[in-house]
Amino acid sequence: MMRNLQGSETLGAFSEALDLALRQQASRLLAPDSRKSDKGLRRFTIREMADICFRMNYNTLRHHLKNIPDLPQGIMEPGNRRTFSLEEIHEVQQKLFDAGKIPAPLYPNKFEGEETAKLLIYNLKGGVSKTSTAVNLAQFLAMRGFKILLVDLDPQASCSDLFDIQADLDGTPSIYDVLRYEEEGDGEARVPIADAIQATYFPNIDIIPGSISLTEFEYETASAAAKGIPFYSRISDALSLVEDAYDVVLFDTPPHMSFCVIAALYASNSMLIPLSAGMLDVVSLVKFLDLASSTLDSIEGVDPNKRFDFIRILLTRYSPNDPAQLQLSSFLRNTLGNAMLNTDFLASTAIADAGNTMNPLLEVDPSSFTRKTYDRILESLHGIALEIEGEIMTGRGRIPETEGMN
């Protein structure tokens, strides 16, 4: 081993070597495309369309496709399988709603006067599947027809990477450019939030990407706060200009407390706390909840009317066949009751393998896995999305408080 290393030079060399190797690996995986987004999203079967997108009986949907005029008919593929693009699916959904075939509790888009759900994915501990939860939840809700805005508040920007949007490399605006302080920065003007929103290759999902520049926001906020410049409302003020265009805003947060996270707490009206299925993670959760409570107490001092529509906890990386994890799950449910989602985010080789190829579950071909493996994790993620949808619809007043949508 070498000694007397110059840290800046050594770490810089590591960064360059890994960056080049990752680009070469991506080129091999994506060939003949140069970027993931060039390939486009896979097509979906009528069965997926009925079960995931419309929550409708399969034969009922086939009947509608056959008998209601002017509905997209998809394309016939080998094996006598008819498939649809997600754009076609959403067109079918809208026409079925207009024809009175989809009831209001199952129609995802807001009606006039309904509030945008602003959901914070929040836990200060790393490795609890925050980004995986945010991305997969966003895609399942988007499949259902919800218009989603993802806000990536993590300087590592993994959520943005999964959607093939890299503000630092592409020279495009990030959430930092929306939030920055002209007074504390280099004189450049803030970017209007509408200019920072980027459409993704996944229909119904837009994103405001994260970037390493978010670390600068922390230094600038400390300096600005010393001069009495408020920061709590920085995200909510920016969002107020665009949130009406979306049904759900999802915040993916970093694994540490920051001014940016506090501003997201102020901006959000619902919260999902991912928790890994391990006793050390539960011990850490106690400390996190205590800190989060203190932070919200400060926010409530600024805005006494601050309230959340729901706060739920999601057990992640869960293996029901592990006796220790099964016992932990029972302990949490006995202690926290309905605060726990009924559905757990299962540990799965499908998630691990999909992560290695930078693909959330809905982007991979189901035939890439054994049917049992794929169906297990699909049921898990779909169940999580349905519970969150139920919370949203309850908040909108479309379903009774006690009914839910399991």
HELIX and SHEET records of a PDB file:
HELIX    1   1 GLY A    7  LEU A   30  1                                  24    
HELIX    2   2 LYS A   36  LYS A   39  1                                   4    
HELIX    3   3 ILE A   46  GLU A   48  1                                   3    
HELIX    4   4 MET A   49  PHE A   54  3                                   6    
HELIX    5   5 TYR A   58  ASN A   67  1                                  10    
HELIX    6   6 LEU A   86  ASP A   98  1                                  13    
HELIX    7   7 ALA A  104  LEU A  106  5                                   3    
HELIX    8   8 LYS A  130  ARG A  144  1                                  15    
HELIX    9   9 SER A  158  LEU A  162  1                                   5    
HELIX   10  10 ALA A  167  ASP A  170  1                                   4    
HELIX   11  11 ILE A  175  LEU A  179  1                                   5    
HELIX   12  12 ILE A  193  ALA A  196  1                                   4    
HELIX   13  13 LEU A  214  ALA A  226  1                                  13    
HELIX   14  14 ARG A  234  LEU A  239  1                                   6    
HELIX   15  15 GLU A  243  ALA A  245  5                                   3    
HELIX   16  16 PHE A  259  ALA A  267  1                                   9    
HELIX   17  17 MET A  279  VAL A  302  1                                  24    
HELIX   18  18 PRO A  323  LEU A  336  1                                  14    
HELIX   19  19 GLY A  337  ALA A  339  5                                   3    
HELIX   20  20 THR A  349  ASN A  356  1                                   8    
HELIX   21  21 LEU A  361  GLU A  363  5                                   3    
HELIX   22  22 PRO A  366  SER A  368  5                                   3    
HELIX   23  23 ARG A  371  ARG A  396  1                                  26    
SHEET    1   A 3 PHE A  44  THR A  45  0                                        
SHEET    2   A 3 ARG A  81  PHE A  84 -1                                        
SHEET    3   A 3 ILE A  75  GLU A  77 -1                                        
SHEET    1   B 7 GLN A 198  ALA A 199  0                                        
SHEET    2   B 7 ILE A 205  ILE A 208 -1                                        
SHEET    3   B 7 ILE A 148  ASP A 152  1                                        
SHEET    4   B 7 VAL A 248  ASP A 252  1                                        
SHEET    5   B 7 ALA A 117  ILE A 121  1                                        
SHEET    6   B 7 SER A 270  SER A 276  1                                        
SHEET    7   B 7 PHE A 310  THR A 316  1                                        
END                                                                             
